[in-house]
Amino acid sequence: MLDHIRLENILFLDIETVPQYPAFEQADETVRQLWEKKAAFLVKDGETPAEIYQQAGIYAEFGKIICISAGFLYPQGGEWYFRIRSCFSEDEAALLNDFLILLTRFEQQYNIQLCAHNGKEFDFPYIARRILINGLRLPNVLDIAGKKPWEVAFLDTMGLWCFGDRKNATSLKLLAHVFGIPSPKDDIDGSQVADVFWKEKDLARIVRYCEKDVATIAQLLLRYKGLPLIPPDRIASSTVF
């Protein structure tokens, strides 16, 4: 599977997002009104827009990125190694600017492809939207308007697992289990990120969680290609806190 894919060209990504405000009541009036309209399609069992405001983080219009972890595979001595670097900040514009610098450097060296789990539905469009909202220039790899399908350099480990079946999604945690990959959800999961960020003020914990997801995505793609997993001693992070 995926024999035409060169592993060195892939930049593996995962993002963590949160609502733009700690709580619904702290948002400005316009945002509250807009969220109430959006939430009308989301609430169930008597919930209120305020009660489900934590879900705002998954929508680029109401959320923001607090961490992008990126990793790449490289061969050395006949073995594969994996290196990760994260861009993280409470200042989203600064985070995105750092990520764009990293992305540009990678594009200059490789025929880049981006890979994420559910990336086509979430990570890639979310990053692109927040780049534009922050007034930054969209990089070529994310500027897919007018491109033919085969010109779009996106890989999606969830989409690949579907094999054309669109009836349901398969989580990264489940695929990690069935392929014998150590779970990336051994500390927190996505539903807890907003509280860890806004209440616990522990961004470093979120970054570590995000980096585990990126490593798991890379391991999953290796298993799709029938290759062995990379042992922990060949996975490194260059992130500085």
Buried (B, 14 or more C-beta within 10 A) or exposed (E): EEEEBEBEBBBBBBBBBBBBBBEBEEBEEEBBEBBBEBBEEEBEEEEEBBEBBBBBBBBBEBBBBBBBBBBBBEEEEEEBBBBBBBBBBEEBBEBBBBBBEBBEEBBEEBEBBBBBBBBBBBBBBBBBBBBEBBEBEBBEBBEBEEEEEEEBBBBBBBBBBEEEEEEEEBBBBEBBEEBEBEBBBEEBBBEBBBBBBBEEEEBBBBBBBBBBBBBBBBBBBBBBEEEEBBEEEBBBBEBEE
